[in-house]
Amino acid sequence: MQLLRLDWNILFTILNLIILYLAMRHFLIGPVMGIIEKRRALIDGQLKDARDQKEEAKKLLAQYEEVQKGADEEAAQIIERAKCDAGKAYEMQIAEGREQAKRLVADGQKTVELERAKMVQELEAQIAELALCAAAKILAENHSKETDRMLYERFLTKAGERHDADGA
């Protein structure tokens, strides 16, 4: 029966090992596992937050792209309206310029007509004055009725020809 004989040292060693294991489990492995669990929970939370932030960033990016697209369309519409307005303003200025040119031409024609009429009147007055001077001179030189009548008819004929030439 020697095999069944236990040595007290082995029994104490086994008992010490069990106590040491329980003490380490309670004082060392338990707190380390708690710290590891806390770290795992913290990392999982941070990963979840990162995923949430990524999703939020995707939503914001989509909203930004929509706003940008709308802004681009609005800018294109504004540019198109500005081009249209500029074209209309250009056409209005051209029309106003043409109207002003027409008015200037009409005013010029009126001025020319007035100047022409004024010159005709001045020429008629000068012709009448010359005729009177000529008549007075002729009367002073030769005072016959037949000569007066002939000069008068000649004057009327020449004055009529000039008036017809000026009127035509």
C-alpha positions as CSV (number, residue, x, y, z in Angstrom):
1,M,0.0,0.0,0.0
2,Q,2.6,2.2,-0.5
3,L,1.1,3.6,-3.5
4,L,-1.7,5.1,-1.7
5,R,0.5,6.9,0.6
6,L,0.3,10.6,0.1
7,D,3.0,12.9,0.9
8,W,2.0,15.9,2.8
9,N,4.2,18.1,0.7
10,I,2.4,17.2,-2.4
11,L,-1.0,17.8,-0.8
12,F,0.2,21.2,0.5
13,T,1.6,22.0,-2.9
14,I,-1.7,21.2,-4.7
15,L,-3.6,23.1,-2.0
16,N,-1.2,26.1,-2.5
17,L,-1.7,25.9,-6.2
18,I,-5.5,25.9,-5.9
19,I,-5.4,28.9,-3.5
20,L,-2.9,30.7,-5.7
21,Y,-5.2,30.1,-8.7
22,L,-8.2,31.3,-6.9
23,A,-6.3,34.4,-5.6
24,M,-5.0,35.2,-9.0
25,R,-8.4,34.6,-10.6
26,H,-10.0,37.0,-8.0
27,F,-7.2,39.6,-7.8
28,L,-5.5,39.5,-11.2
29,I,-7.5,37.7,-13.9
30,G,-10.9,39.2,-12.9
31,P,-9.8,42.8,-12.9
32,V,-7.8,42.3,-16.1
33,M,-10.8,40.7,-17.8
34,G,-13.0,43.6,-16.5
35,I,-10.6,46.1,-18.0
36,I,-10.5,44.1,-21.3
37,E,-14.3,44.0,-21.3
38,K,-14.5,47.8,-20.7
39,R,-12.0,48.4,-23.5
40,R,-13.9,46.1,-25.8
41,A,-17.1,48.0,-25.0
42,L,-15.4,51.3,-25.5
43,I,-14.0,50.2,-28.9
44,D,-17.3,48.8,-29.9
45,G,-18.9,52.1,-29.0
46,Q,-16.3,54.1,-30.9
47,L,-16.8,51.8,-33.9
48,K,-20.6,52.3,-33.7
49,D,-20.1,56.1,-33.4
50,A,-17.7,56.0,-36.4
51,R,-20.3,54.1,-38.5
52,D,-23.0,56.5,-37.4
53,Q,-20.8,59.5,-38.3
54,K,-20.0,57.9,-41.6
55,E,-23.7,57.5,-42.4
56,E,-24.3,61.1,-41.3
57,A,-21.5,62.2,-43.5
58,K,-22.9,60.3,-46.5
59,K,-26.3,62.0,-45.9
60,L,-24.7,65.4,-45.6
61,L,-22.7,64.7,-48.8
62,A,-25.9,63.8,-50.6
63,Q,-27.6,66.9,-49.4
64,Y,-24.6,69.0,-50.4
65,E,-24.6,67.5,-53.9
66,E,-28.3,68.2,-54.2
67,V,-27.8,71.8,-53.1
68,Q,-24.9,72.2,-55.4
69,K,-26.9,70.8,-58.3
70,G,-29.7,73.2,-57.5
71,A,-27.3,76.1,-57.3
72,D,-25.7,75.1,-60.6
73,E,-29.1,75.0,-62.2
74,E,-30.1,78.3,-60.7
75,A,-26.8,79.9,-61.8
76,A,-27.4,78.6,-65.3
77,Q,-31.0,80.1,-65.3
78,I,-29.6,83.4,-63.9
79,I,-27.0,83.5,-66.7
80,E,-29.6,82.7,-69.3
81,R,-32.0,85.4,-68.0
82,A,-29.1,87.9,-68.0
83,K,-28.2,87.1,-71.6
84,C,-31.9,87.5,-72.6
85,D,-32.1,90.8,-70.7
86,A,-28.9,92.0,-72.3
87,G,-30.2,91.0,-75.7
88,K,-33.4,92.9,-75.1
89,A,-31.5,95.9,-73.8
90,Y,-29.3,95.8,-76.9
91,E,-32.3,95.6,-79.2
92,M,-33.9,98.5,-77.4
93,Q,-30.8,100.6,-77.7
94,I,-30.5,99.8,-81.4
95,A,-34.2,100.7,-81.9
96,E,-33.7,104.0,-79.9
97,G,-30.6,104.8,-82.0
98,R,-32.5,104.2,-85.2
99,E,-35.4,106.3,-84.0
100,Q,-33.0,109.1,-83.0
101,A,-31.2,108.8,-86.4
102,K,-34.6,109.1,-88.2
103,R,-35.5,112.1,-86.1
104,L,-32.1,113.7,-86.9
105,V,-32.6,113.0,-90.6
106,A,-36.1,114.5,-90.5
107,D,-34.9,117.5,-88.5
108,G,-32.1,117.9,-91.1
109,Q,-34.5,117.7,-94.0
110,K,-36.8,120.3,-92.3
111,T,-33.8,122.5,-91.7
112,V,-32.8,122.2,-95.3
113,E,-36.3,122.9,-96.5
114,L,-36.5,126.0,-94.3
115,E,-33.1,127.2,-95.4
116,R,-34.1,126.6,-99.1
117,A,-37.4,128.5,-98.6
118,K,-35.5,131.3,-96.9
119,M,-32.9,131.5,-99.7
120,V,-35.7,131.5,-102.3
121,Q,-37.4,134.4,-100.5
122,E,-34.1,136.2,-100.2
123,L,-33.4,135.6,-103.9
124,E,-36.9,136.7,-104.9
125,A,-36.4,139.9,-102.8
126,Q,-33.0,140.5,-104.5
127,I,-34.4,139.9,-107.9
128,A,-37.3,142.2,-107.2
129,E,-34.8,144.8,-105.9
130,L,-32.6,144.4,-109.0
131,A,-35.7,144.6,-111.2
132,L,-36.7,147.8,-109.6
133,C,-33.2,149.2,-109.9
134,A,-33.1,148.1,-113.5
135,A,-36.5,149.5,-114.2
136,A,-35.6,152.8,-112.5
137,K,-32.4,153.0,-114.6
138,I,-34.2,152.2,-117.8
139,L,-36.9,154.7,-117.0
140,A,-34.4,157.3,-116.3
141,E,-32.7,156.6,-119.7
142,N,-35.6,155.9,-121.9
143,H,-39.1,156.6,-121.0
144,S,-41.2,155.0,-123.6
145,K,-44.3,152.8,-122.9
146,E,-43.4,150.2,-125.4
147,T,-39.9,149.8,-123.9
148,D,-41.4,149.5,-120.4
149,R,-43.9,146.9,-121.5
150,M,-41.2,144.9,-123.3
151,L,-38.9,145.0,-120.2
152,Y,-41.7,144.1,-117.9
153,E,-42.7,141.1,-120.0
154,R,-39.1,140.0,-120.2
155,F,-38.7,140.3,-116.4
156,L,-41.9,138.3,-115.8
157,T,-40.7,135.5,-118.2
158,K,-37.3,135.3,-116.6
159,A,-38.7,135.4,-113.1
160,G,-41.2,132.6,-114.0
161,E,-38.4,130.4,-115.5
162,R,-36.3,130.8,-112.4
163,H,-39.3,130.1,-110.1
164,D,-40.1,127.0,-112.2
165,A,-36.5,125.9,-112.0
166,D,-36.4,126.4,-108.2
167,G,-39.7,124.6,-107.6
168,A,-38.8,121.6,-109.7
